[in-house]
Amino acid sequence: MEKNFKVVLIAAILGGLLVGGIGSFFYYYFQDGLGAEPENEAHANALPPSTGLESTSHGNLTIYRDPAEAFRAAKEERKPVFLDFFADWCTNCVKFQDRMIQDPSLNQALQSSIVLKVDEEDSAFSDYARDGRFKEINEALPLFAVLDSSHELVWKGQDYLDSKSMIQALQEAARRSK
């Protein structure tokens, strides 16, 4: 009897793990895969709404705060857009502000781009949070993205130290923006 109990207990545990594993697989598969809502291309290409926020200077960089103005300038100047999602409480967001100036290669690439900073307090932040391309900002910051002048996503990442990927993405987006 004791042996049968052990067999049933082991079978129940293994069955539970199997069902849990299959359930987890389907949950994550449909979160980002086939079951995810398709990206609305019209939304991706549409000019974002204006926030009315004025551009600022940060060292030798112009920092746009109004997405509509930033993408208007990107189209006119045929430049990529570097999108910096920011919050005051985010330590790495704050550290990146210094890095934009202190890393010479990154600074040079950003000078050839339109830099758009979207603070979590800005009305545009919630617009981007609903955009399926930037769902990470609903979970963690920082988030950086590079878009071409047509508002197409080229790259995104959360590592504020990954200047190499940022620069490569800006170069690719500049090529697409011409």
Backbone hydrogen bonds in HBPLUS format (Angstrom, degrees):
<---DONOR---> <-ACCEPTOR-->    atom                        ^
c    i                          cat <-CA-CA->   ^        H-A-AA   ^      H-
h    n   atom  resd res      DA  || num        DHA   H-A  angle D-A-AA Bond
n    s   type  num  typ     dist DA aas  dist angle  dist       angle   num
A0005-PHE N   A0001-MET O   3.06 MM   4  6.35 151.9  2.14 148.3 156.0     1
A0006-LYS N   A0002-GLU O   3.17 MM   4  6.45 155.6  2.23 144.1 149.5     2
A0007-VAL N   A0003-LYS O   3.08 MM   4  6.38 157.6  2.13 150.2 156.2     3
A0008-VAL N   A0004-ASN O   2.97 MM   4  6.17 163.7  1.99 150.8 155.0     4
A0009-LEU N   A0005-PHE O   2.86 MM   4  6.01 159.6  1.90 149.3 155.6     5
A0010-ILE N   A0006-LYS O   2.92 MM   4  6.06 166.0  1.94 151.0 154.3     6
A0011-ALA N   A0007-VAL O   2.91 MM   4  6.05 159.8  1.95 147.2 153.5     7
A0012-ALA N   A0008-VAL O   2.88 MM   4  6.05 153.8  1.95 147.0 154.2     8
A0013-ILE N   A0009-LEU O   2.97 MM   4  6.22 157.8  2.02 149.3 155.2     9
A0014-LEU N   A0010-ILE O   2.90 MM   4  6.10 171.1  1.91 155.1 157.5    10
A0015-GLY N   A0011-ALA O   2.85 MM   4  5.91 155.6  1.91 144.1 151.7    11
A0016-GLY N   A0012-ALA O   2.92 MM   4  6.05 155.5  1.98 143.7 150.3    12
A0017-LEU N   A0013-ILE O   2.96 MM   4  6.24 158.8  2.01 151.6 157.2    13
A0018-LEU N   A0014-LEU O   2.93 MM   4  6.10 157.4  1.98 147.2 153.6    14
A0019-VAL N   A0015-GLY O   2.93 MM   4  6.13 168.0  1.95 153.2 155.9    15
A0020-GLY N   A0016-GLY O   2.88 MM   4  6.00 161.9  1.91 147.6 153.5    16
A0021-GLY N   A0017-LEU O   2.81 MM   4  5.91 156.9  1.86 146.1 152.8    17
A0022-ILE N   A0018-LEU O   2.94 MM   4  6.14 163.5  1.97 152.0 156.2    18
A0023-GLY N   A0019-VAL O   2.89 MM   4  6.04 160.8  1.93 148.0 154.0    19
A0024-SER N   A0020-GLY O   2.88 MM   4  6.05 158.9  1.92 148.0 153.7    20
A0025-PHE N   A0021-GLY O   2.94 MM   4  6.11 159.4  1.98 147.4 153.2    21
A0026-PHE N   A0022-ILE O   3.04 MM   4  6.30 168.7  2.05 154.7 156.3    22
A0027-TYR N   A0023-GLY O   2.94 MM   4  6.10 156.1  2.00 147.3 154.7    23
A0028-TYR N   A0024-SER O   3.00 MM   4  6.19 175.3  2.00 159.8 159.0    24
A0029-TYR N   A0025-PHE O   2.81 MM   4  5.84 154.1  1.88 150.2 159.0    25
A0030-PHE N   A0026-PHE O   2.98 MM   4  5.95 162.7  2.01 145.4 148.8    26
A0031-GLN N   A0027-TYR O   3.02 MM   4  6.14 127.5  2.31 137.2 151.7    27
A0032-ASP N   A0028-TYR O   3.45 MM   4  6.60 163.7  2.48 150.3 149.0    28
A0033-GLY N   A0029-TYR O   2.76 MM   4  5.20 129.3  2.02 135.9 151.0    29
A0036-ALA N   A0033-GLY O   3.10 MM   3  5.62 160.8  2.14 116.7 122.7    30
A0043-HIS N   A0040-ASN O   3.03 MM   3  5.28 119.4  2.41 101.3 115.9    31
A0044-ALA N   A0040-ASN O   2.97 MM   4  6.32 152.4  2.05 149.0 157.8    32
A0045-ASN N   A0041-GLU O   3.00 MM   4  6.18 149.8  2.09 147.7 154.2    33
A0046-ALA N   A0042-ALA O   2.92 MM   4  5.86 124.7  2.23 137.9 151.9    34
A0056-THR N   A0063-ILE O   2.86 MM   7  5.16 160.4  1.89 144.8 149.9    35
A0063-ILE N   A0056-THR O   2.74 MM   7  5.16 172.2  1.74 155.5 157.8    36
A0058-HIS N   A0061-LEU O   2.87 MM   3  5.17 160.0  1.91 151.8 155.1    37
A0061-LEU N   A0058-HIS O   3.00 MM   3  5.17 161.3  2.04 122.8 127.6    38
A0064-TYR N   A0115-VAL O   2.75 MM  51  5.94 160.1  1.79 174.8 168.3    39
A0117-LYS N   A0064-TYR O   2.96 MM  53  6.23 162.9  1.99 174.6 169.5    40
A0070-ALA N   A0066-ASP O   2.91 MM   4  6.16 157.7  1.96 157.1 164.5    41
A0071-PHE N   A0067-PRO O   2.98 MM   4  6.16 165.8  2.00 155.8 157.8    42
A0072-ARG N   A0068-ALA O   2.98 MM   4  6.07 144.1  2.11 141.2 151.7    43
A0073-ALA N   A0069-GLU O   2.98 MM   4  6.17 162.0  2.02 148.2 152.3    44
A0074-ALA N   A0070-ALA O   2.91 MM   4  6.14 151.6  1.99 142.2 151.1    45
A0075-LYS N   A0071-PHE O   3.03 MM   4  6.11 157.3  2.08 139.2 144.0    46
A0076-GLU N   A0072-ARG O   3.02 MM   4  6.26 167.9  2.04 151.0 154.4    47
A0077-GLU N   A0073-ALA O   2.81 MM   4  5.85 165.4  1.83 154.0 158.2    48
A0078-ARG N   A0074-ALA O   2.72 MM   4  5.29 113.0  2.17 131.9 146.3    49
A0079-LYS N   A0074-ALA O   2.99 MM   5  4.77 149.7  2.08 127.8 137.2    50
A0114-ILE N   A0080-PRO O   2.87 MM  34  6.15 164.1  1.89 159.5 164.9    51
A0081-VAL N   A0147-LEU O   2.79 MM  66  5.15 170.1  1.80 155.0 158.4    52
A0147-LEU N   A0081-VAL O   2.91 MM  66  5.15 162.3  1.94 149.5 155.5    53
A0082-PHE N   A0114-ILE O   2.75 MM  32  6.06 160.6  1.78 153.5 159.9    54
A0116-LEU N   A0082-PHE O   2.82 MM  34  5.99 171.0  1.82 157.8 160.6    55
A0083-LEU N   A0145-ALA O   2.69 MM  62  4.93 169.1  1.70 158.2 160.1    56
A0145-ALA N   A0083-LEU O   2.91 MM  62  4.93 149.9  2.00 139.2 145.8    57
A0084-ASP N   A0116-LEU O   2.79 MM  32  6.09 166.4  1.81 162.5 164.7    58
A0118-VAL N   A0084-ASP O   2.86 MM  34  6.08 161.7  1.89 145.0 150.6    59
A0085-PHE N   A0143-LEU O   2.99 MM  58  5.38 167.5  2.01 178.7 175.3    60
A0086-PHE N   A0118-VAL O   2.92 MM  32  5.92 165.4  1.94 141.5 143.4    61
A0120-GLU N   A0086-PHE O   2.81 MM  34  6.13 135.4  2.01 158.7 171.4    62
A0090-CYS N   A0087-ALA O   3.11 MM   3  5.33 152.5  2.19 106.9 115.3    63
A0093-CYS N   A0090-CYS O   3.08 MM   3  5.19 123.6  2.41  99.1 113.9    64
A0094-VAL N   A0090-CYS O   3.10 MM   4  6.44 157.3  2.15 155.7 161.4    65
A0095-LYS N   A0091-THR O   2.95 MM   4  6.23 158.4  1.99 149.6 156.2    66
A0096-PHE N   A0092-ASN O   2.99 MM   4  6.04 147.2  2.10 137.2 145.1    67
A0097-GLN N   A0094-VAL O   3.15 MM   3  5.38 133.0  2.39 100.7 112.5    68
A0099-ARG N   A0095-LYS O   3.19 MM   4  6.49 157.6  2.24 145.0 151.8    69
A0100-MET N   A0096-PHE O   2.92 MM   4  6.12 144.5  2.05 153.9 160.5    70
A0101-ILE N   A0098-ASP O   3.09 MM   3  5.59 143.1  2.23 110.9 120.1    71
A0102-GLN N   A0098-ASP O   2.92 MM   4  6.09 166.7  1.94 155.8 160.4    72
A0103-ASP N   A0099-ARG O   3.04 MM   4  5.50 160.5  2.08 141.0 141.9    73
A0107-ASN N   A0103-ASP O   2.81 MM   4  5.92 166.4  1.83 163.6 168.4    74
A0108-GLN N   A0104-PRO O   3.00 MM   4  6.11 156.6  2.06 143.6 149.1    75
A0109-ALA N   A0105-SER O   3.10 MM   4  6.35 160.1  2.14 146.5 151.5    76
A0110-LEU N   A0106-LEU O   2.86 MM   4  6.11 157.4  1.91 154.7 161.5    77
A0111-GLN N   A0107-ASN O   2.92 MM   4  6.13 143.6  2.05 144.5 154.3    78
A0112-SER N   A0109-ALA O   3.18 MM   3  5.32 136.9  2.38  97.8 109.2    79
A0113-SER N   A0110-LEU O   3.05 MM   3  4.96 155.2  2.11 109.7 110.8    80
A0122-ASP N   A0119-ASP O   2.85 MM   3  5.28 158.1  1.90 116.5 123.8    81
A0125-PHE N   A0122-ASP O   3.17 MM   3  5.48 145.4  2.30 104.6 113.6    82
A0127-ASP N   A0124-ALA O   3.07 MM   3  4.99 117.7  2.47  93.3 109.3    83
A0128-TYR N   A0124-ALA O   2.94 MM   4  6.27 162.2  1.97 158.6 162.2    84
A0129-ALA N   A0125-PHE O   2.84 MM   4  6.07 144.1  1.97 143.5 154.8    85
A0130-ARG N   A0126-SER O   3.19 MM   4  6.37 137.4  2.38 137.6 145.8    86
A0130-ARG N   A0127-ASP O   3.25 MM   3  5.40 134.6  2.47  98.1 109.3    87
A0131-ASP N   A0128-TYR O   3.08 MM   3  4.91 139.1  2.25  94.0 106.2    88
A0134-PHE N   A0131-ASP O   3.00 MM   3  5.90 168.9  2.01 133.6 136.1    89
A0137-ILE N   A0134-PHE O   3.16 MM   3  6.17 160.1  2.20 129.2 131.7    90
A0138-ASN N   A0135-LYS O   3.09 MM   3  5.67 160.9  2.13 115.0 121.0    91
A0139-GLU N   A0136-GLU O   2.87 MM   3  5.34 160.9  1.90 116.1 122.6    92
A0140-ALA N   A0136-GLU O   2.91 MM   4  6.08 168.7  1.93 169.3 173.0    93
A0144-PHE N   A0157-GLY O   2.82 MM  13  5.39 164.8  1.84 167.8 172.9    94
A0157-GLY N   A0144-PHE O   2.91 MM  13  5.39 152.8  1.98 146.8 152.7    95
A0146-VAL N   A0155-TRP O   2.80 MM   9  5.17 160.3  1.84 145.3 147.1    96
A0154-VAL N   A0146-VAL O   2.79 MM   8  5.52 166.7  1.81 161.0 159.8    97
A0155-TRP N   A0146-VAL O   3.26 MM   9  5.17 154.5  2.33 140.0 141.4    98
A0148-ASP N   A0152-GLU O   2.96 MM   4  5.46 153.7  2.03 148.2 152.7    99
A0151-HIS N   A0148-ASP O   2.92 MM   3  5.43 158.8  1.96 124.5 126.0   100
A0162-ASP N   A0159-ASP O   3.14 MM   3  5.50 168.1  2.16 115.6 119.3   101
A0163-SER N   A0161-LEU O   2.93 MM   2  5.71 138.3  2.11 102.2  91.0   102
A0166-MET N   A0162-ASP O   3.27 MM   4  6.56 161.9  2.31 150.0 155.3   103
A0167-ILE N   A0163-SER O   2.83 MM   4  6.01 165.2  1.85 161.4 164.4   104
A0168-GLN N   A0164-LYS O   2.98 MM   4  6.18 166.6  2.00 152.9 156.7   105
A0169-ALA N   A0165-SER O   2.94 MM   4  6.04 159.1  1.98 146.2 152.1   106
A0170-LEU N   A0166-MET O   2.90 MM   4  6.14 154.6  1.96 147.2 154.6   107
A0171-GLN N   A0167-ILE O   2.93 MM   4  6.19 153.1  2.00 149.8 157.1   108
A0172-GLU N   A0168-GLN O   2.96 MM   4  6.25 158.1  2.01 148.1 154.0   109
A0173-ALA N   A0169-ALA O   2.83 MM   4  6.02 163.1  1.85 152.0 156.9   110
A0174-ALA N   A0170-LEU O   2.87 MM   4  5.97 147.5  1.97 140.6 149.5   111
A0175-ARG N   A0171-GLN O   3.04 MM   4  6.28 152.7  2.11 143.4 150.2   112
A0176-ARG N   A0172-GLU O   3.03 MM   4  6.37 154.7  2.10 147.1 153.8   113
A0177-SER N   A0173-ALA O   2.89 MM   4  6.00 136.6  2.08 139.8 151.9   114
